[in-house]
């Protein structure tokens, strides 16, 4: 019986320690650099789904059976992105302070940025619905609409990539 009591006590203390550790992790403030890395990863996941579907839409591969899953994954990721804009783009995470292509217009015109993101989210929801239908023509049209929504946000709110100059070979 004494063994059981010691084991039970160890279990209780372990549970308390884990609870304290979990609470401590949950209360750690996010570092701006880490927020930018996370934000980039979320955006890269969105782009990856678009590239995968684009290969099918453009006829480069024949994996039409994957479109519904990819469209659904894009929808879930875009919803996470749109629903968490303020957390993903807090003050202090712009190009004036960190290495990012996020332009200052995001924070200067938050309502326009938010509206662009919501438009993107709405278009991804329509894409997921189009994928369910199995109609490739309708899917292609909606895929292009999602692409236009991406571009409509990127142009005003994302800086162009800086190209590295190639050195001339002698």
C-alpha positions in Angstrom: 0.0 0.0 0.0 2.9 2.3 0.8 4.2 1.9 -2.8 0.9 2.9 -4.2 0.8 6.0 -2.1 4.3 7.0 -3.2 3.5 6.4 -6.9 0.3 8.3 -6.6 2.2 11.2 -5.0 4.8 11.2 -7.7 2.0 11.2 -10.3 0.3 14.2 -8.7 3.5 16.1 -8.4 4.4 15.3 -12.1 0.9 16.5 -13.2 1.3 19.7 -11.1 4.8 20.3 -12.6 3.5 19.8 -16.1 0.7 22.2 -15.5 3.0 24.9 -14.2 5.3 24.4 -17.2 2.5 24.5 -19.7 1.1 27.7 -18.1 4.6 29.2 -18.2 4.9 28.5 -21.9 1.5 29.8 -22.7 2.4 33.2 -20.9 5.7 33.8 -22.7 5.4 36.8 -24.9 6.1 36.2 -28.6 9.3 37.7 -29.9 8.8 39.8 -33.0 11.4 37.8 -35.0 9.5 34.6 -34.2 6.2 36.1 -35.2 7.6 37.1 -38.6 9.0 33.6 -39.1 5.7 32.0 -38.1 3.8 34.4 -40.4 6.1 33.6 -43.3 5.6 29.9 -42.7 1.8 30.3 -42.8 2.0 32.3 -46.0 4.4 29.8 -47.5 1.9 27.0 -46.7 -0.8 29.0 -48.6 1.5 29.4 -51.6 2.4 25.7 -51.5 -1.2 24.7 -51.8 -1.7 27.1 -54.7 1.4 25.7 -56.5 0.2 22.2 -56.0 -3.3 23.0 -57.4 -1.7 25.1 -60.1 0.2 22.2 -61.5 -3.1 20.3 -61.9 -5.1 23.2 -63.3 -2.3 23.9 -65.8 -2.3 20.3 -66.9 1.3 19.6 -65.7 0.1 16.7 -63.6 -3.1 14.6 -63.6 -3.8 14.5 -59.9 -7.3 15.9 -60.1 -8.3 13.6 -57.3 -6.1 15.7 -55.0 -7.8 19.0 -55.7 -10.5 18.8 -53.1 -8.1 18.0 -50.3 -5.7 20.8 -51.4 -8.6 23.3 -51.7 -9.9 22.3 -48.3 -6.4 22.6 -46.8 -6.0 26.0 -48.4 -9.3 27.1 -47.0 -8.4 26.0 -43.4 -5.0 27.7 -43.7 -6.5 30.9 -45.1 -9.1 31.0 -42.4 -6.4 30.7 -39.7 -4.5 33.5 -41.5 -7.6 35.8 -41.8 -8.9 35.1 -38.3 -5.5 35.9 -36.8 -4.3 38.9 -38.8 -3.8 41.1 -35.7 -1.7 38.4 -34.0 0.3 37.7 -37.2 0.9 41.4 -38.0 1.4 43.1 -34.6 3.0 46.5 -34.5 6.8 46.2 -34.5 6.9 43.4 -37.1 7.4 45.5 -40.2 10.4 46.0 -42.5 11.4 49.1 -40.5 12.4 46.8 -37.7 12.8 43.3 -39.1 13.7 41.4 -42.2 10.3 41.1 -43.9 8.6 42.1 -47.1 5.6 43.4 -45.1 5.1 47.0 -46.2 4.2 49.8 -43.8 0.9 50.2 -45.6 -0.4 47.2 -43.7 -0.4 49.2 -40.5 -1.2 52.5 -42.1 -4.3 51.2 -43.8 -5.3 48.3 -41.6 -8.9 48.3 -42.8 -7.9 47.9 -46.5 -5.4 45.2 -45.5 -8.0 43.4 -43.5 -10.6 43.7 -46.3 -8.1 42.2 -48.8 -7.3 39.3 -46.5 -11.1 38.7 -46.0 -11.6 38.7 -49.8 -8.9 36.1 -50.1 -10.5 34.0 -47.4 -13.9 34.2 -49.1 -12.4 33.2 -52.5 -10.7 30.2 -50.9 -14.0 29.1 -49.4 -15.6 29.3 -52.9 -12.6 27.2 -54.3 -13.2 24.5 -51.7 -16.9 24.4 -52.8 -15.9 24.3 -56.5 -13.6 21.4 -55.8 -16.4 19.4 -54.3 -18.4 19.7 -57.5 -15.7 18.0 -59.6 -16.2 20.5 -62.4 -12.7 21.2 -63.6 -13.7 24.3 -65.6 -15.5 25.9 -62.6 -12.5 24.9 -60.4 -10.1 26.6 -62.8 -12.1 29.8 -62.9 -12.2 29.9 -59.1 -8.6 29.0 -58.8 -7.8 32.1 -60.9 -10.1 34.2 -58.7 -8.1 33.1 -55.6 -4.9 34.0 -57.5 -6.3 37.5 -58.2 -7.2 37.9 -54.5 -3.6 37.0 -53.6 -2.2 39.5 -56.1 -4.6 42.2 -54.9 -3.1 41.9 -51.4 0.5 41.4 -52.4 0.7 44.5 -54.7 -0.1 47.1 -52.0 1.1 45.3 -48.9 4.2 43.2 -49.8 7.5 44.6 -51.0 9.0 43.1 -54.1 11.8 40.6 -53.6 15.2 42.2 -53.8 17.1 40.6 -56.7 20.8 39.8 -56.1 23.0 41.1 -58.9 24.9 38.4 -60.7 28.5 38.9 -61.1 29.8 38.8 -64.6 32.2 35.9 -65.3 35.5 36.8 -66.8 
